[in-house]
Amino acid sequence: MPDLNYNNPEVTAEMLKVTNFWLNDIGIDGFRVDAAKHLIEEGDKVENTPATHEWLKGFYTAYKRQNPQAYTVGEVYGAGSSIVKSYTGNQLDQVFNFEMASGFIGGASGGSNSGINSALKFSLQDMPDFNFATFLTNHDQNRVISVFNGELGKAKVAATMLLTSPGTPFIYYGEEIGMSGVKPDEDIRSPMQWSNQANAGFTVGRPWRMPNKDYTFVNVSAQQSDPESLFNHYRALIALRHEHPALRSEKINLLSTNNPGVYAVLRTSENEIILVIVNLTGETVSDYALTLEEGVLTKSSYRAESLFGGGQAEGLNGNGGFSSYKPFEMLSPYGSYIIQLIP
């Protein structure tokens, strides 16, 4: 990756020619800026320098002038919401939130809500509009299913947390079918596994890297017809996110669950209230109780309509909040539940 001298205005001018070419001649919608915090060093300081921030301000103005609808997401490795905030607004449209990613992965891997709860609390404190990009892993990290040692249930609950949280979710290709891979980098960037045909249906030629040996059963074609597949889990969650504004809004209330193995949030928009519950453990859970102390609810009673996870949910009686609410007596191992609360 070239280390360019962005202090040189001629370098900047050439780079802006590049952005203009891709945005307007080719017609792409935007860019991902890799290693954004390392653009310009200042003395011994090699990341997040004032000069880097100043350069990105000019870059933002320039690409918006070239195409006002262009979108740029920045990769600032390790960034939590406080660092993310320092790059958004007038430098990059959004920045990947690694703190949230760690919370998703840690919660699913360890069967505890502490990591994701902490990440959400920091975000609510530092960046309550959740104007950042969310993800599970990327092309520099071991693939999700490998982190989870092949456990499909963990992959499903991680996907649920990602796709029901505020922010703009990104899915690294292959994540939605459970493609495996651990470093070196070539093995976490192997060809997409489309089918059980030769070379995983990726090419009739010889790919630059051979697919994983599991491609004969871990592929898109095999999972499309399986209602319990990871692929269809992702599809259903994405469809719900498109359908329900509350799942796309910035408003989120973290609920007390009285059980570290249960994660629960209330997602709201102007006309919707949606409850998300996730059993992060591989065991059936009955000893949980949901509590919301804040005055979010405006009615005294709500009917509960199950949108995802099956079963008939119990309705809710409350005045501004609620306590000891159990919409289901039992939560299935690695169960994901999405409920719409209707006045």
N, C-alpha and C positions, 0 to 999 in steps of 0.2 A: 504494500500500500504506500503510495508516494507521500512523503512528508513535504508538503509545499510551503513556500514562504508567503504566508498570507499578509505579511507586513508590506509586501511589494504590491502596489496598486495595479501593476500590469498582470500579476497572477490573478488577482480578484477579477479584473476585467475579463480575462480569458475564461474563468470559471463561470461568470455570469453569461458568457456566450454559450457555454455548455448547457446551462440550465434553460436558457431560452430555446436552444435547439430541441431539447427533449420535451419541453412543455408545449411549444407551438408548432415546430416542424413535425415532430413525431406524434405528439398528442397525449403524452402520459399525464397522470393526474397529480404527481408530486414525487417526493423523494424521501428516502430514509438516509439520514446523515449518521454514518458510522463513527464511533469514537469522537463524538462532538466535543467532549470536554478537553481534547488534546490538540485542538487546532493551532493554537499559538502559545508557545512557551514564553515565560518572562523570568529570566534569571534561573534560579533553582526551582521555581514553581512551574510545573509542567501540566497542570490540569486546572480547569475552572478558573482560568485567569481573566482579569478585567478585559484584556485585549481580545480574548476569545468571545466574550459576551458582546463587546462592541462590534466585532466583525459580523457576528450573527445578526445583530440589529440591522446592519446594512444589507446583509443577505436577505433577510425577511422582507425588507422594503422593496428590494429589487425583484425577487421572484413574485411577490404579490402584484407589482407593477406589470410584470410580464404576463401574469395570469392571476387575477384576483381570487379565483376558485382553487388555486393550487394548494396542496396540503403537504406539509413536511413534518415527519416524525423523527425525533433525535434519539440516538442511543448514547446514554450517559451511564456507563457501566456502574452498577451498584447504587444508582440513585433511588432515594426515597422521596417522599412528597416535598420535603423542604428543599432539596436540590432541584427536583423537577420544577418547582415554582420559580426558581431563579432563571430558568431558560424559556419559560413560556410567556405569552402575552405579546412580545414584540421581537422575538428571536426565532422560535420554532413554534409551529402550531401545537404540537404535543410532544411529550418526551415519555419514553418507556419507564414505568415505575417498577423497579426491581424489588422494592420492599413488598409491594403487593404480590408479585410473583413468588417471592420467598414464602409469604404467608399462605398462598394457595398450595404450594408444593409441600411445605412443612405440615400444614393441617391435614392434608390427605395422607402423607407419608407416616406421620407420627400419631395420627388418630386423636389429635388435640386441637381445640379451637384457639389456643393461646396466641400462636403466631399470626393468624389472619385477623383475629380480634385486635391485636396490637397494631398491625398495619392499617386497619380501618380507623382506629382511634387517632393515629398520627396524621392520616389523610384528612380526617374531619377537622383536626386542629390546624394543619398547615395549608391545606388546599381543599376546602369544603365543596368547591364546585367540581372536584374530581376531573379536572381538565387535563387528563393524561392518558397514555396508552397502557393497557394491561395485557399480560401474556402469561404463559406458563414457563416455557423454555424457548431458547432461540438456537440459531445455527452455531453458536459457540459453546453450547452446553450439552451434556448427555441428554438423550431423549427421555421424555417423561416416563414412558412405560418401562424403560431401563432403570430409571431412578426408583420406580415402584416395584422393581424386580418382577415385572410381568403381571402384577396384580391388577386385573381389569377394574375391580370395584374402586380402587384408589384413583385410577385414571378417570373414572366417571365422576366421582365427587369433586375432583379438581376441576374438571370441565364445568360442572354445575356452578361452583363458586366463581369461576372466571366469567361465565356467560350470564350470571344474574347480578353481577357487581356493576357499579358505575364505572365510567371510563370507556375508552374505545378498545374493544378486545381484538387482539391479533392471534391468529392460530398458525403456528409453524407447520408447513406442509407435512402430512403424514401423521401428525399428532392425533388427528381425528379418526385414524384407523388403528392406532397403537403401533406404529412403526418403531422398532427398537434401534438402538445404536449408542455406543459409547466411544469416546475419543480414541484414536486420533480424529481430527476434523473430517477426514474423508468418509469415515464410518458414521458420522451423524448428518451427513449431507448426501447420502446415497439416493439413487433414483426413486421417484414415487412409485409405489406398488399398486398398480391399477388392476391387475388380474393375475391369474395363475399361469398365464402364457409365458413363453420364453422371455427372459429379461423383465419379468413382472409387467409385461405389456407396455413398458416405457419406450422401447424402440425395437425395430426389426434389425438394427445394426448392433454393433458391440458398444455398450455404454462405457463411459469413462471409468465407472466403478460398478462392479457387479452388485446386484441387489442382495439384501439379506436372505439367508437360507429359508426364513419363515414366510417368504412372499407367496408361497403356494396356498396358504390359508389366511395370511394377514394381507388382505388387499381390498380395494374398494368394491370390486365385483362380488366377492364372497359376502361382504357385510351389508350390501344394499338390501338384500332380501331377508335379512335376519333382524327381526324387530328388537332384539335384545343386544344388538351389536353396539360397539362404541361409536361407530359411524352414525347410526340412527339416533343415538343418545345426543350427539352433537347437533344433528339436523333438527330434532325436536326442540332443543333449547334455543337454537338460533331462530326457529320459526316463532317461538313464544316471545323472544326478545323483539322481533319485528312487530308482532301483533300487539304487544302491551307496552304503552308508553312508560309505565312505572318502572319497567325493567331497563329502560334506557335513560331514565332521569338521573340527576345528581343527588337526589334525596335518598338517604339510607339511615335507618336506625338500627343500631346493634342491640340485639336482645340478650338478656340474661337467660340462660337455659338450665341452670342448676346442674349441669353435667358437662365436663370438659370435652367429652366426645361428641357433643352436639353443637352445631353451628346454626345460628338463626339470625335473620335480618328482616326488617320490614322495609319494603321499597314502595315509594309513593310518588304519584304525580298529581296533577290538578284534579283528576276524576277517578283515580285508581288507587287501591291499596292492595299490595301483593306481599304475602308472607313466604319466605324461603326457609326451609329447614333441611339440614344435611346431617345424616348420621355418618360421622367420620371414621367409625370403627367397623370392624368385621363381625360385630356381635349385635344381636337384637337388643334394642334399648327400650325400656319402659320407664326408667326413673329419670325423667326430665320434666321440666316445667318452665314455660316461657313467661317472661316478665318484661313489661314495657312501662317505665315510669313517666316518660315524657308525654305531654298532652298532644299527641298526634291525631288520635281518633276523635271525631266530633260527634259520633252517634253512640247511643247506649248499647246497641246490639248489632251484630253482623252475621250474615249467612256466609258460610265457607264453601266455596266451590273449588274442587280439586282440578288444577290445570295440568299437573304432572306428578307422577308417582302413584296414582291410583288410590282407590279407597274413598270412603265417604268421610269427610272431615267434619268434626264437631264445630258448631257455630261459636260465636264469641260474644260475651257480655262484658262491657266495660264502659268506663266514663273517662275518656281522655287517654287512658292506658289500660293495662290489664296485668294480672298476676296469676300464676299457677294454671296457665292455659295449656291444655294438651289436645291439639286437634286430632291426634291419633293416639290410641293407647300404646301401640307398639310402633317403633321405627325399625324397618328392615336393615340388615347389615348393608352398609354403604348405600343406604337409601337416600334418594333426593326427592323432596316434596315441594311443590309450588302451589300455593293456595291464593285464590282471590277472595278478599273480604268484601262482601257486598252489603251495604246498609239495608 
